[in-house]
């Protein structure tokens, strides 16, 4: 389970990095006036991905705690 959660957390990080690249492009002077909605959407996507990464990290911590409790 921990491996799967780590995979998900890494995927969320990769997706966030890609969205940051897109957002930087959308904020370029030649596109800025045309991409207001897109920039808003990308900002929301980054917020959700951040929340998903936090949840995955919390679940990994709980898995680790449970493993330690069972091993003790």
C-alpha positions as CSV (number, residue, x, y, z in Angstrom):
1,X,0.0,0.0,0.0
2,X,2.8,2.4,0.9
3,X,4.4,1.8,-2.6
4,X,1.1,2.6,-4.3
5,X,0.7,5.8,-2.2
6,X,4.3,6.9,-3.0
7,X,3.6,6.3,-6.7
8,X,0.5,8.5,-6.5
9,X,2.4,11.2,-4.6
10,X,5.1,11.2,-7.2
11,X,2.5,11.3,-10.0
12,X,0.9,14.3,-8.4
13,X,4.3,16.1,-8.1
14,X,5.0,15.4,-11.8
15,X,1.5,16.7,-12.8
16,X,2.1,19.8,-10.7
17,X,5.4,20.5,-12.4
18,X,3.8,20.1,-15.8
19,X,1.0,22.5,-14.8
20,X,3.5,25.0,-13.6
21,X,5.2,25.0,-17.0
22,X,1.9,25.5,-18.7
23,X,1.0,28.3,-16.3
24,X,4.3,30.1,-17.0
25,X,3.6,29.9,-20.7
26,X,0.1,31.2,-20.2
27,X,1.5,34.2,-18.3
28,X,3.9,35.2,-21.1
29,X,3.2,38.6,-22.5
30,X,1.9,37.3,-25.8
31,X,-0.7,35.0,-24.3
32,X,-1.6,36.8,-21.0
33,X,-4.6,38.6,-22.4
34,X,-6.0,35.4,-23.9
35,X,-5.5,33.0,-21.1
36,X,-7.3,34.4,-18.1
37,X,-9.7,31.5,-17.7
38,X,-6.9,29.0,-18.4
39,X,-4.7,30.5,-15.8
40,X,-7.6,30.3,-13.3
41,X,-8.2,26.7,-14.1
42,X,-4.5,25.8,-13.8
43,X,-4.4,27.5,-10.4
44,X,-7.3,25.5,-9.2
45,X,-5.7,22.3,-10.5
46,X,-2.5,23.1,-8.6
47,X,-4.5,23.6,-5.4
48,X,-6.2,20.2,-5.8
49,X,-2.9,18.5,-6.6
50,X,-1.4,20.0,-3.5
51,X,-4.3,18.7,-1.4
52,X,-4.0,15.2,-3.0
53,X,-0.2,15.2,-2.2
54,X,-0.9,16.1,1.4
55,X,-3.5,13.4,1.7
56,X,-1.2,10.8,0.2
57,X,1.6,11.8,2.6
58,X,-0.8,11.6,5.6
59,X,-1.9,8.1,4.5
60,X,1.7,7.1,4.1
61,X,2.3,8.2,7.7
62,X,-0.7,6.2,8.9
63,X,0.5,3.1,7.1
64,X,3.9,3.5,8.7
65,X,2.3,4.0,12.1
66,X,0.1,0.9,11.6
67,X,3.1,-1.2,10.5
68,X,5.1,-0.1,13.6
69,X,2.1,-1.0,15.9
70,X,1.7,-4.4,14.3
71,X,5.4,-5.1,14.5
72,X,5.6,-4.1,18.2
